[in-house]
Amino acid sequence: MELIRAPRVTLLARPQFQEPAHLPVQWKGEATDGERLAEFAGRLCYMSQHNPAGRTTAEYLRNILSQGHGSVFEHTTYVVLIEGISRSCSHELVRHRAGWGYSQLSQRYVDEAHAAFVMPPAIQGEAELEAAWARQVEAAQAAYVAAVEGLMARYAWVEDKIHRRKLAREAARSVLPNATEVKIVCSANVRAWRTMLELRLGEGAELEIRRMAVACLRVLQQEAPALFADFEIYPASDGSEAGRVGFHKV
Ligand SMILES: Cc1cc2nc3c(=O)[nH]c(=O)nc-3n(C[C@H](O)[C@H](O)[C@H](O)COP(=O)(O)OP(=O)(O)OC[C@H]3O[C@@H](n4cnc5c(N)ncnc54)[C@H](O)[C@@H]3O)c2cc1C
């Protein structure tokens, strides 16, 4: 049985900005396509492509953030693959609706007999708790395997094997714990990313989703620093990491 102790976040896709030849911007400073796309959208609102204040992209976007001109950030979308999070964590994640798209591993189609389980951060590091927790998820997985076998026999009359398996797995998954690992592809525009991160990095957020938000933020800050520069990761009072934002919900 595989136990997972930390999430893994992989960037899958970023925007490709194509500057229109008839509306060129006087860019200043280095920037990624996603950052330039946001700057382009902001400058279009005021037809300030000539960059009268001589701002770099980072300075320009910071000013847009400070004004709360949020729609500018809806054009730039980043797609990530998140692995090593629990079903309960993904259930919290998918509550974020505006500007988000999800594709999550299906427990109806995928055999969970060899699924991994995500150990909650609160349990990690305490040997007795870890051992008891591991026994419980192992027992749940054994119950799942037994339920699939029983249900496959019950539905033996269903000729289509794929449909029979689906009938068995969709019922048997009910005994799997919230800790079962899921993999999920998430698409979100920068405004939506920022709202989710602000809520889930806070010390009031549940520990596992907070840890996931920290991992997402690190990927996004590396990819597009000017769009996430006002977020700061800090050590929380409980010893884990949390984050705060400079410009609240644009
Ligand atoms: C610490 C914490 C504890 C929580 N506890 C619980 C809990 O006990 N039970 C529970 O059910 N949920 C809980 N949640 C989830 C929470 O209620 C939200 O569903 C979740 O954080 C998504 O936030 P959101 O709706 O702002 O995000 P999104 O859906 O991404 O929406 C972003 C923003 O768009 C606007 N918006 C989106 N949809 C609408 C709409 N239909 N009408 C008007 N404006 C809209 C709002 O301004 C919203 O903030 C908790 C969240 C946190 C962070």
The ligand as an SDF file (V2000), in Angstrom:
LIG
                    3D

 53 58  0  0  0  0  0  0  0  0999 V2000
  -11.7320   28.0840    5.9680 C   0  0  0  0  0  0  0  0  0  0  0  0
  -12.8720   27.6070    5.1230 C   0  0  0  0  0  0  0  0  0  0  0  0
  -13.8950   26.8720    5.6970 C   0  0  0  0  0  0  0  0  0  0  0  0
  -14.9660   26.4230    4.9250 C   0  0  0  0  0  0  0  0  0  0  0  0
  -15.9430   25.6860    5.5160 N   0  0  0  0  0  0  0  0  0  0  0  0
  -16.9900   25.2520    4.7830 C   0  0  0  0  0  0  0  0  0  0  0  0
  -18.0550   24.4860    5.3520 C   0  0  0  0  0  0  0  0  0  0  0  0
  -18.0450   24.1920    6.5450 O   0  0  0  0  0  0  0  0  0  0  0  0
  -19.0680   24.0810    4.5720 N   0  0  0  0  0  0  0  0  0  0  0  0
  -19.1310   24.4130    3.2420 C   0  0  0  0  0  0  0  0  0  0  0  0
  -20.1080   24.0440    2.5730 O   0  0  0  0  0  0  0  0  0  0  0  0
  -18.1550   25.1230    2.6620 N   0  0  0  0  0  0  0  0  0  0  0  0
  -17.0960   25.5500    3.3860 C   0  0  0  0  0  0  0  0  0  0  0  0
  -16.0930   26.2600    2.7840 N   0  0  0  0  0  0  0  0  0  0  0  0
  -16.1770   26.5180    1.3400 C   0  0  0  0  0  0  0  0  0  0  0  0
  -16.6640   27.9600    1.0560 C   0  0  0  0  0  0  0  0  0  0  0  0
  -17.9820   28.1660    1.5300 O   0  0  0  0  0  0  0  0  0  0  0  0
  -16.6400   28.2230   -0.4560 C   0  0  0  0  0  0  0  0  0  0  0  0
  -17.5400   27.3520   -1.1050 O   0  0  0  0  0  0  0  0  0  0  0  0
  -15.2840   28.0000   -1.0570 C   0  0  0  0  0  0  0  0  0  0  0  0
  -14.2730   28.6240   -0.2780 O   0  0  0  0  0  0  0  0  0  0  0  0
  -15.2390   28.5810   -2.4640 C   0  0  0  0  0  0  0  0  0  0  0  0
  -15.2470   29.9870   -2.3270 O   0  0  0  0  0  0  0  0  0  0  0  0
  -16.0020   30.9250   -3.3330 P   0  0  0  0  0  0  0  0  0  0  0  0
  -17.4440   30.5500   -3.4400 O   0  0  0  0  0  0  0  0  0  0  0  0
  -15.6630   32.3160   -2.9250 O   0  0  0  0  0  0  0  0  0  0  0  0
  -15.2160   30.5560   -4.6890 O   0  0  0  0  0  0  0  0  0  0  0  0
  -15.6840   30.5870   -6.1890 P   0  0  0  0  0  0  0  0  0  0  0  0
  -16.7760   29.6390   -6.4370 O   0  0  0  0  0  0  0  0  0  0  0  0
  -14.4450   30.3430   -6.9810 O   0  0  0  0  0  0  0  0  0  0  0  0
  -16.2150   32.0270   -6.4140 O   0  0  0  0  0  0  0  0  0  0  0  0
  -15.3350   33.1360   -6.4650 C   0  0  0  0  0  0  0  0  0  0  0  0
  -16.1400   34.3880   -6.1810 C   0  0  0  0  0  0  0  0  0  0  0  0
  -17.0790   34.5720   -7.2340 O   0  0  0  0  0  0  0  0  0  0  0  0
  -18.2890   35.0960   -6.6790 C   0  0  0  0  0  0  0  0  0  0  0  0
  -19.3540   34.0980   -6.8800 N   0  0  0  0  0  0  0  0  0  0  0  0
  -19.2010   32.8130   -7.2970 C   0  0  0  0  0  0  0  0  0  0  0  0
  -20.3740   32.1980   -7.3930 N   0  0  0  0  0  0  0  0  0  0  0  0
  -21.3060   33.1020   -7.0100 C   0  0  0  0  0  0  0  0  0  0  0  0
  -22.7020   33.0490   -6.8830 C   0  0  0  0  0  0  0  0  0  0  0  0
  -23.4000   31.9540   -7.1730 N   0  0  0  0  0  0  0  0  0  0  0  0
  -23.3400   34.1460   -6.4710 N   0  0  0  0  0  0  0  0  0  0  0  0
  -22.6560   35.2800   -6.1980 C   0  0  0  0  0  0  0  0  0  0  0  0
  -21.3090   35.4100   -6.2700 N   0  0  0  0  0  0  0  0  0  0  0  0
  -20.6520   34.3120   -6.6870 C   0  0  0  0  0  0  0  0  0  0  0  0
  -18.0420   35.3280   -5.2030 C   0  0  0  0  0  0  0  0  0  0  0  0
  -17.5550   36.6420   -5.0280 O   0  0  0  0  0  0  0  0  0  0  0  0
  -16.9570   34.3420   -4.9020 C   0  0  0  0  0  0  0  0  0  0  0  0
  -16.1750   34.6660   -3.7590 O   0  0  0  0  0  0  0  0  0  0  0  0
  -15.0120   26.7180    3.5350 C   0  0  0  0  0  0  0  0  0  0  0  0
  -13.9730   27.4630    2.9660 C   0  0  0  0  0  0  0  0  0  0  0  0
  -12.9050   27.9010    3.7330 C   0  0  0  0  0  0  0  0  0  0  0  0
  -11.7910   28.6840    3.0640 C   0  0  0  0  0  0  0  0  0  0  0  0
  1  2  1  0
  2  3  1  0
  2 52  2  0
  3  4  2  0
  4  5  1  0
  4 50  1  0
  5  6  2  0
  6  7  1  0
  6 13  1  0
  7  8  2  0
  7  9  1  0
  9 10  1  0
 10 11  2  0
 10 12  1  0
 12 13  2  0
 13 14  1  0
 14 15  1  0
 14 50  1  0
 15 16  1  0
 16 17  1  0
 16 18  1  0
 18 19  1  0
 18 20  1  0
 20 21  1  0
 20 22  1  0
 22 23  1  0
 23 24  1  0
 24 25  2  0
 24 26  1  0
 24 27  1  0
 27 28  1  0
 28 29  2  0
 28 30  1  0
 28 31  1  0
 31 32  1  0
 32 33  1  0
 33 34  1  0
 33 48  1  0
 34 35  1  0
 35 36  1  0
 35 46  1  0
 36 37  1  0
 36 45  1  0
 37 38  2  0
 38 39  1  0
 39 40  1  0
 39 45  2  0
 40 41  1  0
 40 42  2  0
 42 43  1  0
 43 44  2  0
 44 45  1  0
 46 47  1  0
 46 48  1  0
 48 49  1  0
 50 51  2  0
 51 52  1  0
 52 53  1  0
M  END
$$$$
